[in-house]
Amino acid sequence: MPELPEVEAARRAVEEHCLGKKIKKAVIANDPKVVEGVSRSDFEAALLGRTVVAAHRKGKNLWLQLDSPPFPSFQFGMAGAIYIKGVAITKYKRSAVKDTEEWPSKYSKLFVELDDGLELSFTDKRRFARVRLLKDPAAVPPISELGPDALLEPMTVDEFIESLSKKKIAIKSLLLDQSYIAGIGNWIADEVLYQARIHPLQVAASLSKENCATLHKCIKEVIEKAIEVGADSSQFPKNWIFHFREKKSKAFVDGKKIDFINAGGRTTAYVPELQKLIGNQAAKAVGDPKKRISKRKGGANDDNVDDVNEPANEDEEIVGSDKPKIGTKPRGRGKKPPIKRKFEDIEDDEDNAGGDPADDSDDEEDNKKKMEKATTSKRSKAVKSSLKKVQTNQKNKTAKKKAK
């Protein structure tokens, strides 16, 4: 899905091809789920005759500055994408709008034609993006609630080390928190942790200064490299875990096996041989690594945060297995308890909505299947036990008759 490099590639394309041009036609989709807080007619009227002055980005949000407000703002969600007719912009799998489809696409949420004939469209096939018309996008949520941009406003190494030392939360969860650092999503978090050789569930405060410095360096290098190639994943270095993280079974990188766990509420790829828990967490780690999940507290709401809540203990607790224990009832057939988050991250809404299934494995569904399997196994054992008792009774009766 679109993360900082993909949105930055879109911003640069707009900057290169659209600045200084006047909007002579605007078409807004009749989709109030995506187009928020303004009618189609008012949105279109606000764009007509305006000149595109600049294209801005913070985290995974993009907005166009016109010669006068209000300005169109785009939160890309899971599959939002900018297309400019005749201009090659990096595509990603979930955008799923092909060159052979009609133009503008039926998935277009905002379409504009500029005075030189150039046409631009923001599309969203999955309907988890948000398009807004705002007087000052940077001054209101969700952009105003974002932390420093990972590319434009990076912390210094010393600031990063000091900040992590105060965070008693799994490092993957922290990296996904857009109010901490804006722009890092699931694939970037997995990549930088793999490159830094840090376990996704390692509590941030327990990392050594060397670990923190290495992670700081990897965040910079991964983001800059992805942007350097225009977010074209086919040009990412071949030794990146990115290329293998969707294979799920029998996945290897540089000959080393990749495992998948739940961290920060997201499916997480890591290499156990290289990314090991350290300190107290290493001693507490039990069970199959595939079944370790970070234990989180509270209710759910996720706008710019994938997971931000700190655990009750200094070391984030790791659960050895998600199978129900004997004598206990599974809660809601394996459903997870609600997860407390600061505000909504639209790109994660699909985990709880009725739209198309996400490409990331559905952890809740996996848990449900495990619970059903466990229940079926118990029933099967109970049936076998009953049959055995019946057969034993019949044998006893037969033996008594023969004795008489």
Sequence and secondary structure as in RCSB ss.txt:
>XXXX:A:sequence
MPELPEVEAARRAVEEHCLGKKIKKAVIANDPKVVEGVSRSDFEAALLGRTVVAAHRKGKNLWLQLDSPPFPSFQ
FGMAGAIYIKGVAITKYKRSAVKDTEEWPSKYSKLFVELDDGLELSFTDKRRFARVRLLKDPAAVPPISELGPDA
LLEPMTVDEFIESLSKKKIAIKSLLLDQSYIAGIGNWIADEVLYQARIHPLQVAASLSKENCATLHKCIKEVIEK
AIEVGADSSQFPKNWIFHFREKKSKAFVDGKKIDFINAGGRTTAYVPELQKLIGNQAAKAVGDPKKRISKRKGGA
NDDNVDDVNEPANEDEEIVGSDKPKIGTKPRGRGKKPPIKRKFEDIEDDEDNAGGDPADDSDDEEDNKKKMEKAT
TSKRSKAVKSSLKKVQTNQKNKTAKKKAK
>XXXX:A:secstr
   HHHHHHHHHHHHHHHTT BEEEEEE S TTTEESS HHHHHHHHTT BEEEEEEETTEEEEEESSS EEEEE
 TTT EEEETTB     GGG   TTS SS TTEEEEEEETTS EEEEE SSS  EEEEES GGGSTTGGG   BT
TTS   HHHHHHHHTT  SBHHHHHHBTTTSBS  HHHHHHHHHHHT  TTSBGGGS HHHHHHHHHHHHHHHHH
HHHTTT GGGS TTSGGGGTT  SS EETTEE EEEEETTEEEEE TTTS   THHHHH  S GGG EE   S  
  BSBS     SSSS  EES  S  TT   GGGG       SS BGGGGGGTSSSS  SS  HHHHHHHHHHHHH
HHHHHHHHHHHHHHHHHHHHHHHHHHHH 
